[in-house]
């Protein structure tokens, strides 16, 4: 294993094992701008850190649990990265005017994220409505074929 415990650096295979993905997936995510190595060693070896582990967990959550496409994941991650940058700038200044501008920027980013989530929810709601209609039709057919209670004796 090539995990450097002292620095917390991992090579691509180590990260892939921890994240339960393939090195190819990590390279693909890098090509899409979803993940970047913390550093590169001579020979082009990618080195990752714990932040990459957290980022992969976030990608997995957005993709697998919440059903976002990789394009949507990229949009969300870019927005989250921008908010973190805004936060750092906010904490680095005492100027009330600058802070107000940064808060407006963060608010705009949060609004864009909510819009993406609302679009996803609307699609899921439409799908749920279709399934509910299908269930109602099936229940009606079942009731017609078996009598009032839907049970066949």
N, CA, C and O atoms as a GROMACS GRO file, in nm:
protein
  612
    1UNK      N    1   0.086  -0.118   0.000
    1UNK     CA    2   0.000   0.000   0.000
    1UNK      C    3   0.090   0.123   0.000
    1UNK      O    4   0.195   0.123   0.063
    2UNK      N    5   0.049   0.226  -0.069
    2UNK     CA    6   0.134   0.344  -0.081
    2UNK      C    7   0.074   0.465  -0.010
    2UNK      O    8   0.099   0.579  -0.049
    3UNK      N    9  -0.002   0.441   0.092
    3UNK     CA   10  -0.061   0.548   0.171
    3UNK      C   11   0.045   0.601   0.267
    3UNK      O   12   0.098   0.525   0.348
    4UNK      N   13   0.074   0.730   0.259
    4UNK     CA   14   0.173   0.791   0.346
    4UNK      C   15   0.100   0.844   0.469
    4UNK      O   16   0.036   0.949   0.463
    5UNK      N   17   0.110   0.772   0.579
    5UNK     CA   18   0.036   0.809   0.701
    5UNK      C   19   0.080   0.944   0.754
    5UNK      O   20  -0.003   1.022   0.802
    6UNK      N   21   0.210   0.974   0.746
    6UNK     CA   22   0.261   1.100   0.801
    6UNK      C   23   0.200   1.221   0.732
    6UNK      O   24   0.166   1.319   0.798
    7UNK      N   25   0.185   1.216   0.599
    7UNK     CA   26   0.132   1.331   0.526
    7UNK      C   27  -0.016   1.316   0.494
    7UNK      O   28  -0.083   1.413   0.457
    8UNK      N   29  -0.068   1.194   0.508
    8UNK     CA   30  -0.208   1.171   0.475
    8UNK      C   31  -0.231   1.157   0.326
    8UNK      O   32  -0.345   1.154   0.280
    9UNK      N   33  -0.123   1.148   0.249
    9UNK     CA   34  -0.136   1.138   0.104
    9UNK      C   35  -0.162   0.993   0.062
    9UNK      O   36  -0.107   0.899   0.120
   10UNK      N   37  -0.245   0.978  -0.038
   10UNK     CA   38  -0.278   0.847  -0.093
   10UNK      C   39  -0.258   0.850  -0.243
   10UNK      O   40  -0.283   0.952  -0.308
   11UNK      N   41  -0.214   0.741  -0.297
   11UNK     CA   42  -0.211   0.728  -0.442
   11UNK      C   43  -0.350   0.688  -0.489
   11UNK      O   44  -0.437   0.655  -0.408
   12UNK      N   45  -0.368   0.690  -0.618
   12UNK     CA   46  -0.502   0.670  -0.675
   12UNK      C   47  -0.563   0.536  -0.636
   12UNK      O   48  -0.683   0.528  -0.611
   13UNK      N   49  -0.482   0.430  -0.632
   13UNK     CA   50  -0.534   0.299  -0.595
   13UNK      C   51  -0.583   0.294  -0.451
   13UNK      O   52  -0.683   0.230  -0.420
   14UNK      N   53  -0.512   0.364  -0.363
   14UNK     CA   54  -0.552   0.369  -0.222
   14UNK      C   55  -0.686   0.441  -0.207
   14UNK      O   56  -0.776   0.395  -0.137
   15UNK      N   57  -0.697   0.554  -0.276
   15UNK     CA   58  -0.822   0.629  -0.269
   15UNK      C   59  -0.937   0.548  -0.329
   15UNK      O   60  -1.047   0.546  -0.275
   16UNK      N   61  -0.909   0.482  -0.440
   16UNK     CA   62  -1.012   0.401  -0.506
   16UNK      C   63  -1.064   0.292  -0.411
   16UNK      O   64  -1.184   0.269  -0.401
   17UNK      N   65  -0.972   0.225  -0.342
   17UNK     CA   66  -1.014   0.121  -0.246
   17UNK      C   67  -1.098   0.181  -0.133
   17UNK      O   68  -1.202   0.125  -0.096
   18UNK      N   69  -1.053   0.292  -0.079
   18UNK     CA   70  -1.128   0.355   0.032
   18UNK      C   71  -1.266   0.399  -0.012
   18UNK      O   72  -1.363   0.388   0.064
   19UNK      N   73  -1.276   0.448  -0.134
   19UNK     CA   74  -1.404   0.501  -0.184
   19UNK      C   75  -1.489   0.395  -0.252
   19UNK      O   76  -1.603   0.421  -0.292
   20UNK      N   77  -1.433   0.274  -0.265
   20UNK     CA   78  -1.502   0.163  -0.332
   20UNK      C   79  -1.542   0.196  -0.475
   20UNK      O   80  -1.653   0.169  -0.519
   21UNK      N   81  -1.446   0.256  -0.546
   21UNK     CA   82  -1.461   0.284  -0.688
   21UNK      C   83  -1.331   0.237  -0.756
   21UNK      O   84  -1.237   0.195  -0.689
   22UNK      N   85  -1.327   0.246  -0.886
   22UNK     CA   86  -1.207   0.206  -0.959
   22UNK      C   87  -1.118   0.328  -0.983
   22UNK      O   88  -1.167   0.441  -0.985
   23UNK      N   89  -0.989   0.306  -1.002
   23UNK     CA   90  -0.902   0.418  -1.041
   23UNK      C   91  -0.952   0.486  -1.168
   23UNK      O   92  -0.939   0.608  -1.184
   24UNK      N   93  -1.008   0.408  -1.257
   24UNK     CA   94  -1.062   0.465  -1.382
   24UNK      C   95  -1.173   0.566  -1.352
   24UNK      O   96  -1.182   0.671  -1.415
   25UNK      N   97  -1.259   0.533  -1.254
   25UNK     CA   98  -1.365   0.625  -1.214
   25UNK      C   99  -1.305   0.755  -1.161
   25UNK      O  100  -1.354   0.863  -1.193
   26UNK      N  101  -1.201   0.744  -1.081
   26UNK     CA  102  -1.137   0.864  -1.027
   26UNK      C  103  -1.078   0.950  -1.138
   26UNK      O  104  -1.091   1.072  -1.136
   27UNK      N  105  -1.015   0.886  -1.236
   27UNK     CA  106  -0.960   0.962  -1.350
   27UNK      C  107  -1.072   1.030  -1.428
   27UNK      O  108  -1.059   1.144  -1.472
   28UNK      N  109  -1.183   0.958  -1.443
   28UNK     CA  110  -1.299   1.014  -1.513
   28UNK      C  111  -1.354   1.135  -1.438
   28UNK      O  112  -1.382   1.239  -1.497
   29UNK      N  113  -1.370   1.121  -1.307
   29UNK     CA  114  -1.417   1.233  -1.226
   29UNK      C  115  -1.322   1.352  -1.237
   29UNK      O  116  -1.365   1.467  -1.240
   30UNK      N  117  -1.193   1.324  -1.243
   30UNK     CA  118  -1.096   1.431  -1.260
   30UNK      C  119  -1.115   1.500  -1.396
   30UNK      O  120  -1.110   1.622  -1.405
   31UNK      N  121  -1.137   1.420  -1.500
   31UNK     CA  122  -1.156   1.478  -1.634
   31UNK      C  123  -1.282   1.564  -1.641
   31UNK      O  124  -1.290   1.657  -1.722
   32UNK      N  125  -1.381   1.535  -1.556
   32UNK     CA  126  -1.506   1.613  -1.551
   32UNK      C  127  -1.496   1.734  -1.459
   32UNK      O  128  -1.586   1.817  -1.454
   33UNK      N  129  -1.385   1.743  -1.386
   33UNK     CA  130  -1.369   1.854  -1.293
   33UNK      C  131  -1.435   1.832  -1.158
   33UNK      O  132  -1.454   1.926  -1.082
   34UNK      N  133  -1.472   1.707  -1.128
   34UNK     CA  134  -1.537   1.677  -1.001
   34UNK      C  135  -1.436   1.655  -0.889
   34UNK      O  136  -1.468   1.676  -0.772
   35UNK      N  137  -1.316   1.613  -0.923
   35UNK     CA  138  -1.216   1.575  -0.825
   35UNK      C  139  -1.079   1.615  -0.877
   35UNK      O  140  -1.049   1.597  -0.995
   36UNK      N  141  -0.998   1.668  -0.790
   36UNK     CA  142  -0.862   1.704  -0.827
   36UNK      C  143  -0.766   1.644  -0.725
   36UNK      O  144  -0.795   1.644  -0.605
   37UNK      N  145  -0.653   1.593  -0.771
   37UNK     CA  146  -0.554   1.545  -0.674
   37UNK      C  147  -0.497   1.662  -0.594
   37UNK      O  148  -0.490   1.775  -0.643
   38UNK      N  149  -0.458   1.634  -0.471
   38UNK     CA  150  -0.397   1.738  -0.388
   38UNK      C  151  -0.260   1.776  -0.443
   38UNK      O  152  -0.216   1.890  -0.430
   39UNK      N  153  -0.193   1.679  -0.505
   39UNK     CA  154  -0.060   1.704  -0.561
   39UNK      C  155  -0.030   1.596  -0.664
   39UNK      O  156  -0.102   1.498  -0.678
   40UNK      N  157   0.079   1.620  -0.736
   40UNK     CA  158   0.130   1.519  -0.829
   40UNK      C  159   0.278   1.500  -0.800
   40UNK      O  160   0.351   1.596  -0.774
   41UNK      N  161   0.318   1.375  -0.804
   41UNK     CA  162   0.459   1.341  -0.784
   41UNK      C  163   0.527   1.328  -0.920
   41UNK      O  164   0.461   1.325  -1.024
   42UNK      N  165   0.657   1.321  -0.916
   42UNK     CA  166   0.730   1.300  -1.040
   42UNK      C  167   0.678   1.172  -1.105
   42UNK      O  168   0.646   1.075  -1.037
   43UNK      N  169   0.672   1.174  -1.234
   43UNK     CA  170   0.614   1.061  -1.305
   43UNK      C  171   0.464   1.074  -1.321
   43UNK      O  172   0.400   0.986  -1.379
   44UNK      N  173   0.406   1.182  -1.270
   44UNK     CA  174   0.263   1.206  -1.288
   44UNK      C  175   0.173   1.136  -1.189
   44UNK      O  176   0.050   1.139  -1.205
   45UNK      N  177   0.229   1.071  -1.086
   45UNK     CA  178   0.146   1.003  -0.989
   45UNK      C  179   0.058   1.103  -0.915
   45UNK      O  180   0.105   1.204  -0.864
   46UNK      N  181  -0.071   1.072  -0.912
   46UNK     CA  182  -0.165   1.157  -0.839
   46UNK      C  183  -0.160   1.124  -0.691
   46UNK      O  184  -0.153   1.007  -0.652
   47UNK      N  185  -0.162   1.228  -0.610
   47UNK     CA  186  -0.168   1.210  -0.464
   47UNK      C  187  -0.295   1.278  -0.413
   47UNK      O  188  -0.325   1.392  -0.447
   48UNK      N  189  -0.367   1.205  -0.331
   48UNK     CA  190  -0.493   1.254  -0.276
   48UNK      C  191  -0.484   1.263  -0.125
   48UNK      O  192  -0.398   1.201  -0.062
   49UNK      N  193  -0.573   1.341  -0.067
   49UNK     CA  194  -0.575   1.359   0.078
   49UNK      C  195  -0.715   1.328   0.131
   49UNK      O  196  -0.802   1.283   0.057
   50UNK      N  197  -0.735   1.351   0.260
   50UNK     CA  198  -0.865   1.322   0.321
   50UNK      C  199  -0.977   1.408   0.261
   50UNK      O  200  -1.092   1.365   0.260
   51UNK      N  201  -0.944   1.526   0.213
   51UNK     CA  202  -1.045   1.610   0.148
   51UNK      C  203  -1.102   1.538   0.026
   51UNK      O  204  -1.220   1.552  -0.004
   52UNK      N  205  -1.019   1.463  -0.044
   52UNK     CA  206  -1.065   1.388  -0.161
   52UNK      C  207  -1.160   1.276  -0.119
   52UNK      O  208  -1.257   1.247  -0.189
   53UNK      N  209  -1.132   1.214  -0.006
   53UNK     CA  210  -1.220   1.110   0.046
   53UNK      C  211  -1.358   1.170   0.076
   53UNK      O  212  -1.460   1.112   0.041
   54UNK      N  213  -1.358   1.286   0.140
   54UNK     CA  214  -1.486   1.354   0.171
   54UNK      C  215  -1.558   1.396   0.043
   54UNK      O  216  -1.680   1.383   0.033
   55UNK      N  217  -1.483   1.445  -0.053
   55UNK     CA  218  -1.543   1.488  -0.179
   55UNK      C  219  -1.607   1.370  -0.252
   55UNK      O  220  -1.716   1.382  -0.306
   56UNK      N  221  -1.538   1.257  -0.253
   56UNK     CA  222  -1.595   1.138  -0.316
   56UNK      C  223  -1.721   1.092  -0.244
   56UNK      O  224  -1.816   1.047  -0.308
   57UNK      N  225  -1.722   1.101  -0.113
   57UNK     CA  226  -1.844   1.066  -0.038
   57UNK      C  227  -1.958   1.159  -0.078
   57UNK      O  228  -2.072   1.115  -0.091
   58UNK      N  229  -1.928   1.287  -0.097
   58UNK     CA  230  -2.031   1.383  -0.139
   58UNK      C  231  -2.080   1.351  -0.280
   58UNK      O  232  -2.200   1.356  -0.307
   59UNK      N  233  -1.989   1.319  -0.370
   59UNK     CA  234  -2.027   1.282  -0.507
   59UNK      C  235  -2.119   1.161  -0.503
   59UNK      O  236  -2.222   1.157  -0.570
   60UNK      N  237  -2.080   1.062  -0.424
   60UNK     CA  238  -2.161   0.940  -0.414
   60UNK      C  239  -2.300   0.971  -0.358
   60UNK      O  240  -2.400   0.919  -0.408
   61UNK      N  241  -2.306   1.055  -0.256
   61UNK     CA  242  -2.435   1.094  -0.197
   61UNK      C  243  -2.523   1.162  -0.302
   61UNK      O  244  -2.640   1.127  -0.318
   62UNK      N  245  -2.467   1.257  -0.372
   62UNK     CA  246  -2.545   1.331  -0.471
   62UNK      C  247  -2.589   1.241  -0.586
   62UNK      O  248  -2.702   1.251  -0.634
   63UNK      N  249  -2.501   1.155  -0.629
   63UNK     CA  250  -2.527   1.071  -0.745
   63UNK      C  251  -2.617   0.952  -0.711
   63UNK      O  252  -2.720   0.931  -0.774
   64UNK      N  253  -2.576   0.876  -0.612
   64UNK     CA  254  -2.645   0.750  -0.584
   64UNK      C  255  -2.767   0.766  -0.496
   64UNK      O  256  -2.872   0.708  -0.523
   65UNK      N  257  -2.755   0.844  -0.390
   65UNK     CA  258  -2.867   0.856  -0.297
   65UNK      C  259  -2.972   0.956  -0.344
   65UNK      O  260  -3.092   0.934  -0.326
   66UNK      N  261  -2.926   1.065  -0.404
   66UNK     CA  262  -3.018   1.171  -0.442
   66UNK      C  263  -3.052   1.172  -0.591
   66UNK      O  264  -3.142   1.243  -0.633
   67UNK      N  265  -2.980   1.093  -0.670
   67UNK     CA  266  -3.015   1.075  -0.811
   67UNK      C  267  -2.974   1.188  -0.904
   67UNK      O  268  -3.034   1.203  -1.011
   68UNK      N  269  -2.875   1.266  -0.867
   68UNK     CA  270  -2.830   1.373  -0.955
   68UNK      C  271  -2.738   1.315  -1.062
   68UNK      O  272  -2.662   1.221  -1.037
   69UNK      N  273  -2.745   1.372  -1.182
   69UNK     CA  274  -2.654   1.334  -1.290
   69UNK      C  275  -2.516   1.390  -1.260
   69UNK      O  276  -2.502   1.476  -1.173
   70UNK      N  277  -2.415   1.342  -1.330
   70UNK     CA  278  -2.280   1.395  -1.308
   70UNK      C  279  -2.271   1.543  -1.343
   70UNK      O  280  -2.196   1.616  -1.278
   71UNK      N  281  -2.345   1.587  -1.443
   71UNK     CA  282  -2.348   1.731  -1.474
   71UNK      C  283  -2.407   1.810  -1.358
   71UNK      O  284  -2.357   1.916  -1.322
   72UNK      N  285  -2.514   1.758  -1.300
   72UNK     CA  286  -2.576   1.824  -1.184
   72UNK      C  287  -2.482   1.819  -1.064
   72UNK      O  288  -2.473   1.916  -0.988
   73UNK      N  289  -2.414   1.707  -1.046
   73UNK     CA  290  -2.317   1.696  -0.936
   73UNK      C  291  -2.209   1.802  -0.953
   73UNK      O  292  -2.171   1.868  -0.857
   74UNK      N  293  -2.158   1.816  -1.075
   74UNK     CA  294  -2.055   1.917  -1.101
   74UNK      C  295  -2.106   2.057  -1.068
   74UNK      O  296  -2.035   2.136  -1.006
   75UNK      N  297  -2.228   2.086  -1.107
   75UNK     CA  298  -2.288   2.217  -1.079
   75UNK      C  299  -2.300   2.241  -0.928
   75UNK      O  300  -2.268   2.349  -0.879
   76UNK      N  301  -2.346   2.140  -0.856
   76UNK     CA  302  -2.360   2.152  -0.710
   76UNK      C  303  -2.224   2.170  -0.645
   76UNK      O  304  -2.207   2.257  -0.559
   77UNK      N  305  -2.127   2.088  -0.684
   77UNK     CA  306  -1.994   2.096  -0.624
   77UNK      C  307  -1.929   2.231  -0.652
   77UNK      O  308  -1.865   2.289  -0.564
   78UNK      N  309  -1.943   2.280  -0.773
   78UNK     CA  310  -1.886   2.412  -0.805
   78UNK      C  311  -1.949   2.519  -0.717
   78UNK      O  312  -1.880   2.609  -0.667
   79UNK      N  313  -2.078   2.509  -0.699
   79UNK     CA  314  -2.147   2.606  -0.615
   79UNK      C  315  -2.101   2.594  -0.470
   79UNK      O  316  -2.077   2.695  -0.404
   80UNK      N  317  -2.089   2.471  -0.420
   80UNK     CA  318  -2.042   2.450  -0.283
   80UNK      C  319  -1.900   2.501  -0.265
   80UNK      O  320  -1.866   2.560  -0.163
   81UNK      N  321  -1.815   2.477  -0.366
   81UNK     CA  322  -1.677   2.528  -0.361
   81UNK      C  323  -1.676   2.680  -0.356
   81UNK      O  324  -1.600   2.740  -0.281
   82UNK      N  325  -1.761   2.741  -0.438
   82UNK     CA  326  -1.768   2.887  -0.442
   82UNK      C  327  -1.814   2.942  -0.307
   82UNK      O  328  -1.763   3.043  -0.259
   83UNK      N  329  -1.911   2.875  -0.246
   83UNK     CA  330  -1.960   2.919  -0.115
   83UNK      C  331  -1.849   2.908  -0.010
   83UNK      O  332  -1.836   2.995   0.076
   84UNK      N  333  -1.770   2.802  -0.017
   84UNK     CA  334  -1.658   2.788   0.078
   84UNK      C  335  -1.555   2.900   0.058
   84UNK      O  336  -1.500   2.953   0.154
   85UNK      N  337  -1.532   2.934  -0.068
   85UNK     CA  338  -1.440   3.045  -0.097
   85UNK      C  339  -1.497   3.178  -0.046
   85UNK      O  340  -1.425   3.259   0.013
   86UNK      N  341  -1.624   3.198  -0.067
   86UNK     CA  342  -1.691   3.319  -0.017
   86UNK      C  343  -1.682   3.323   0.136
   86UNK      O  344  -1.656   3.428   0.194
   87UNK      N  345  -1.704   3.209   0.200
   87UNK     CA  346  -1.697   3.201   0.346
   87UNK      C  347  -1.558   3.242   0.395
   87UNK      O  348  -1.545   3.319   0.490
   88UNK      N  349  -1.455   3.189   0.330
   88UNK     CA  350  -1.318   3.222   0.371
   88UNK      C  351  -1.291   3.371   0.355
   88UNK      O  352  -1.229   3.434   0.440
   89UNK      N  353  -1.339   3.429   0.245
   89UNK     CA  354  -1.321   3.572   0.223
   89UNK      C  355  -1.400   3.652   0.326
   89UNK      O  356  -1.352   3.754   0.376
   90UNK      N  357  -1.520   3.607   0.358
   90UNK     CA  358  -1.603   3.674   0.458
   90UNK      C  359  -1.531   3.676   0.594
   90UNK      O  360  -1.525   3.779   0.661
   91UNK      N  361  -1.479   3.562   0.632
   91UNK     CA  362  -1.410   3.552   0.761
   91UNK      C  363  -1.278   3.630   0.763
   91UNK      O  364  -1.227   3.664   0.869
   92UNK      N  365  -1.225   3.658   0.645
   92UNK     CA  366  -1.098   3.728   0.635
   92UNK      C  367  -1.110   3.879   0.629
   92UNK      O  368  -1.009   3.948   0.615
   93UNK      N  369  -1.230   3.931   0.639
   93UNK     CA  370  -1.247   4.076   0.633
   93UNK      C  371  -1.339   4.124   0.744
   93UNK      O  372  -1.427   4.052   0.791
   94UNK      N  373  -1.316   4.247   0.784
   94UNK     CA  374  -1.404   4.312   0.882
   94UNK      C  375  -1.489   4.419   0.815
   94UNK      O  376  -1.578   4.476   0.878
   95UNK      N  377  -1.462   4.447   0.688
   95UNK     CA  378  -1.531   4.552   0.614
   95UNK      C  379  -1.678   4.513   0.594
   95UNK      O  380  -1.708   4.413   0.528
   96UNK      N  381  -1.768   4.591   0.650
   96UNK     CA  382  -1.912   4.560   0.645
   96UNK      C  383  -1.964   4.558   0.502
   96UNK      O  384  -2.049   4.475   0.468
   97UNK      N  385  -1.916   4.648   0.418
   97UNK     CA  386  -1.960   4.651   0.279
   97UNK      C  387  -1.917   4.527   0.202
   97UNK      O  388  -1.995   4.469   0.126
   98UNK      N  389  -1.795   4.488   0.223
   98UNK     CA  390  -1.744   4.366   0.157
   98UNK      C  391  -1.820   4.244   0.208
   98UNK      O  392  -1.857   4.156   0.131
   99UNK      N  393  -1.841   4.239   0.338
   99UNK     CA  394  -1.916   4.127   0.396
   99UNK      C  395  -2.057   4.118   0.339
   99UNK      O  396  -2.106   4.010   0.309
  100UNK      N  397  -2.123   4.233   0.325
  100UNK     CA  398  -2.259   4.234   0.270
  100UNK      C  399  -2.258   4.182   0.126
  100UNK      O  400  -2.345   4.104   0.088
  101UNK      N  401  -2.160   4.225   0.047
  101UNK     CA  402  -2.149   4.177  -0.092
  101UNK      C  403  -2.124   4.027  -0.095
  101UNK      O  404  -2.182   3.956  -0.178
  102UNK      N  405  -2.040   3.978  -0.008
  102UNK     CA  406  -2.012   3.834  -0.002
  102UNK      C  407  -2.136   3.756   0.039
  102UNK      O  408  -2.162   3.648  -0.014
  103UNK      N  409  -2.211   3.810   0.133
  103UNK     CA  410  -2.335   3.744   0.174
  103UNK      C  411  -2.435   3.740   0.059
  103UNK      O  412  -2.507   3.641   0.043
  104UNK      N  413  -2.441   3.847  -0.021
  104UNK     CA  414  -2.530   3.846  -0.139
  104UNK      C  415  -2.487   3.738  -0.238
  104UNK      O  416  -2.571   3.669  -0.295
  105UNK      N  417  -2.356   3.725  -0.257
  105UNK     CA  418  -2.305   3.621  -0.347
  105UNK      C  419  -2.341   3.481  -0.296
  105UNK      O  420  -2.382   3.395  -0.373
  106UNK      N  421  -2.324   3.460  -0.166
  106UNK     CA  422  -2.357   3.331  -0.106
  106UNK      C  423  -2.507   3.302  -0.120
  106UNK      O  424  -2.547   3.189  -0.148
  107UNK      N  425  -2.588   3.404  -0.100
  107UNK     CA  426  -2.733   3.390  -0.114
  107UNK      C  427  -2.771   3.351  -0.256
  107UNK      O  428  -2.858   3.267  -0.278
  108UNK      N  429  -2.705   3.414  -0.353
  108UNK     CA  430  -2.731   3.383  -0.494
  108UNK      C  431  -2.694   3.237  -0.523
  108UNK      O  432  -2.768   3.167  -0.592
  109UNK      N  433  -2.581   3.192  -0.472
  109UNK     CA  434  -2.538   3.053  -0.491
  109UNK      C  435  -2.638   2.956  -0.428
  109UNK      O  436  -2.674   2.855  -0.489
  110UNK      N  437  -2.681   2.987  -0.308
  110UNK     CA  438  -2.777   2.901  -0.240
  110UNK      C  439  -2.908   2.895  -0.319
  110UNK      O  440  -2.971   2.790  -0.327
  111UNK      N  441  -2.949   3.007  -0.376
  111UNK     CA  442  -3.070   3.010  -0.458
  111UNK      C  443  -3.058   2.921  -0.580
  111UNK      O  444  -3.152   2.851  -0.616
  112UNK      N  445  -2.941   2.923  -0.644
  112UNK     CA  446  -2.918   2.838  -0.761
  112UNK      C  447  -2.922   2.690  -0.722
  112UNK      O  448  -2.977   2.608  -0.795
  113UNK      N  449  -2.865   2.658  -0.606
  113UNK     CA  450  -2.869   2.519  -0.560
  113UNK      C  451  -3.012   2.475  -0.531
  113UNK      O  452  -3.052   2.364  -0.565
  114UNK      N  453  -3.088   2.563  -0.468
  114UNK     CA  454  -3.228   2.528  -0.438
  114UNK      C  455  -3.308   2.508  -0.566
  114UNK      O  456  -3.394   2.420  -0.572
  115UNK      N  457  -3.281   2.588  -0.668
  115UNK     CA  458  -3.352   2.572  -0.795
  115UNK      C  459  -3.323   2.435  -0.856
  115UNK      O  460  -3.413   2.369  -0.907
  116UNK      N  461  -3.199   2.393  -0.850
  116UNK     CA  462  -3.163   2.261  -0.901
  116UNK      C  463  -3.235   2.152  -0.823
  116UNK      O  464  -3.287   2.057  -0.881
  117UNK      N  465  -3.239   2.165  -0.692
  117UNK     CA  466  -3.308   2.068  -0.608
  117UNK      C  467  -3.458   2.069  -0.637
  117UNK      O  468  -3.522   1.964  -0.644
  118UNK      N  469  -3.515   2.187  -0.655
  118UNK     CA  470  -3.659   2.196  -0.686
  118UNK      C  471  -3.692   2.129  -0.818
  118UNK      O  472  -3.795   2.063  -0.831
  119UNK      N  473  -3.604   2.145  -0.918
  119UNK     CA  474  -3.626   2.077  -1.047
  119UNK      C  475  -3.624   1.926  -1.028
  119UNK      O  476  -3.707   1.855  -1.085
  120UNK      N  477  -3.530   1.878  -0.949
  120UNK     CA  478  -3.520   1.735  -0.922
  120UNK      C  479  -3.646   1.687  -0.849
  120UNK      O  480  -3.702   1.583  -0.882
  121UNK      N  481  -3.689   1.764  -0.749
  121UNK     CA  482  -3.809   1.728  -0.674
  121UNK      C  483  -3.934   1.727  -0.762
  121UNK      O  484  -4.019   1.640  -0.748
  122UNK      N  485  -3.943   1.823  -0.853
  122UNK     CA  486  -4.058   1.828  -0.943
  122UNK      C  487  -4.062   1.703  -1.031
  122UNK      O  488  -4.168   1.646  -1.055
  123UNK      N  489  -3.946   1.662  -1.079
  123UNK     CA  490  -3.940   1.539  -1.158
  123UNK      C  491  -3.979   1.417  -1.077
  123UNK      O  492  -4.052   1.330  -1.125
  124UNK      N  493  -3.931   1.411  -0.954
  124UNK     CA  494  -3.966   1.299  -0.867
  124UNK      C  495  -4.115   1.301  -0.832
  124UNK      O  496  -4.178   1.196  -0.824
  125UNK      N  497  -4.170   1.420  -0.811
  125UNK     CA  498  -4.313   1.430  -0.780
  125UNK      C  499  -4.397   1.384  -0.898
  125UNK      O  500  -4.497   1.315  -0.881
  126UNK      N  501  -4.356   1.423  -1.019
  126UNK     CA  502  -4.429   1.379  -1.139
  126UNK      C  503  -4.423   1.227  -1.151
  126UNK      O  504  -4.523   1.164  -1.187
  127UNK      N  505  -4.309   1.170  -1.123
  127UNK     CA  506  -4.295   1.024  -1.128
  127UNK      C  507  -4.383   0.959  -1.022
  127UNK      O  508  -4.449   0.858  -1.050
  128UNK      N  509  -4.384   1.015  -0.902
  128UNK     CA  510  -4.468   0.962  -0.796
  128UNK      C  511  -4.616   0.969  -0.834
  128UNK      O  512  -4.692   0.876  -0.809
  129UNK      N  513  -4.656   1.080  -0.895
  129UNK     CA  514  -4.795   1.095  -0.939
  129UNK      C  515  -4.831   0.988  -1.043
  129UNK      O  516  -4.940   0.930  -1.036
  130UNK      N  517  -4.742   0.961  -1.137
  130UNK     CA  518  -4.767   0.857  -1.239
  130UNK      C  519  -4.784   0.720  -1.174
  130UNK      O  520  -4.873   0.644  -1.211
  131UNK      N  521  -4.698   0.690  -1.077
  131UNK     CA  522  -4.706   0.562  -1.010
  131UNK      C  523  -4.836   0.551  -0.930
  131UNK      O  524  -4.899   0.446  -0.928
  132UNK      N  525  -4.876   0.659  -0.865
  132UNK     CA  526  -5.001   0.659  -0.789
  132UNK      C  527  -5.120   0.636  -0.881
  132UNK      O  528  -5.213   0.563  -0.846
  133UNK      N  529  -5.119   0.698  -0.999
  133UNK     CA  530  -5.227   0.676  -1.096
  133UNK      C  531  -5.229   0.531  -1.143
  133UNK      O  532  -5.336   0.472  -1.158
  134UNK      N  533  -5.112   0.475  -1.166
  134UNK     CA  534  -5.102   0.335  -1.208
  134UNK      C  535  -5.157   0.244  -1.098
  134UNK      O  536  -5.231   0.150  -1.127
  135UNK      N  537  -5.121   0.272  -0.974
  135UNK     CA  538  -5.174   0.194  -0.861
  135UNK      C  539  -5.326   0.200  -0.857
  135UNK      O  540  -5.392   0.099  -0.835
  136UNK      N  541  -5.380   0.319  -0.877
  136UNK     CA  542  -5.525   0.336  -0.872
  136UNK      C  543  -5.591   0.253  -0.983
  136UNK      O  544  -5.694   0.189  -0.960
  137UNK      N  545  -5.532   0.255  -1.104
  137UNK     CA  546  -5.589   0.175  -1.214
  137UNK      C  547  -5.580   0.026  -1.183
  137UNK      O  548  -5.674  -0.049  -1.210
  138UNK      N  549  -5.469  -0.017  -1.126
  138UNK     CA  550  -5.452  -0.159  -1.092
  138UNK      C  551  -5.552  -0.200  -0.984
  138UNK      O  552  -5.612  -0.307  -0.993
  139UNK      N  553  -5.569  -0.116  -0.883
  139UNK     CA  554  -5.667  -0.146  -0.777
  139UNK      C  555  -5.807  -0.158  -0.835
  139UNK      O  556  -5.885  -0.246  -0.798
  140UNK      N  557  -5.838  -0.066  -0.927
  140UNK     CA  558  -5.971  -0.069  -0.989
  140UNK      C  559  -5.989  -0.198  -1.068
  140UNK      O  560  -6.094  -0.261  -1.059
  141UNK      N  561  -5.889  -0.238  -1.145
  141UNK     CA  562  -5.898  -0.363  -1.220
  141UNK      C  563  -5.907  -0.484  -1.127
  141UNK      O  564  -5.981  -0.578  -1.154
  142UNK      N  565  -5.830  -0.480  -1.018
  142UNK     CA  566  -5.834  -0.588  -0.921
  142UNK      C  567  -5.972  -0.599  -0.859
  142UNK      O  568  -6.027  -0.708  -0.843
  143UNK      N  569  -6.028  -0.485  -0.823
  143UNK     CA  570  -6.161  -0.483  -0.762
  143UNK      C  571  -6.265  -0.536  -0.860
  143UNK      O  572  -6.355  -0.611  -0.820
  144UNK      N  573  -6.254  -0.498  -0.987
  144UNK     CA  574  -6.349  -0.544  -1.087
  144UNK      C  575  -6.338  -0.695  -1.110
  144UNK      O  576  -6.437  -0.763  -1.136
  145UNK      N  577  -6.215  -0.746  -1.102
  145UNK     CA  578  -6.196  -0.886  -1.133
  145UNK      C  579  -6.223  -0.979  -1.015
  145UNK      O  580  -6.250  -1.097  -1.035
  146UNK      N  581  -6.217  -0.927  -0.895
  146UNK     CA  582  -6.235  -1.014  -0.777
  146UNK      C  583  -6.356  -0.980  -0.693
  146UNK      O  584  -6.388  -1.053  -0.598
  147UNK      N  585  -6.422  -0.874  -0.724
  147UNK     CA  586  -6.535  -0.833  -0.642
  147UNK      C  587  -6.497  -0.715  -0.556
  147UNK      O  588  -6.394  -0.652  -0.579
  148UNK      N  589  -6.577  -0.686  -0.460
  148UNK     CA  590  -6.564  -0.563  -0.383
  148UNK      C  591  -6.434  -0.549  -0.304
  148UNK      O  592  -6.374  -0.441  -0.306
  149UNK      N  593  -6.390  -0.652  -0.236
  149UNK     CA  594  -6.278  -0.637  -0.144
  149UNK      C  595  -6.142  -0.653  -0.205
  149UNK      O  596  -6.043  -0.624  -0.137
  150UNK      N  597  -6.129  -0.696  -0.328
  150UNK     CA  598  -5.999  -0.714  -0.387
  150UNK      C  599  -5.937  -0.848  -0.347
  150UNK      O  600  -5.824  -0.878  -0.385
  151UNK      N  601  -6.012  -0.929  -0.270
  151UNK     CA  602  -5.960  -1.061  -0.230
  151UNK      C  603  -6.033  -1.168  -0.307
  151UNK      O  604  -6.153  -1.159  -0.330
  152UNK      N  605  -5.959  -1.267  -0.346
  152UNK     CA  606  -6.019  -1.378  -0.414
  152UNK      C  607  -6.023  -1.496  -0.318
  152UNK      O  608  -5.923  -1.528  -0.253
  153UNK      N  609  -6.138  -1.560  -0.309
  153UNK     CA  610  -6.150  -1.672  -0.213
  153UNK      C  611  -6.168  -1.800  -0.285
  153UNK      O  612  -6.180  -1.905  -0.221
   0.00000   0.00000   0.00000
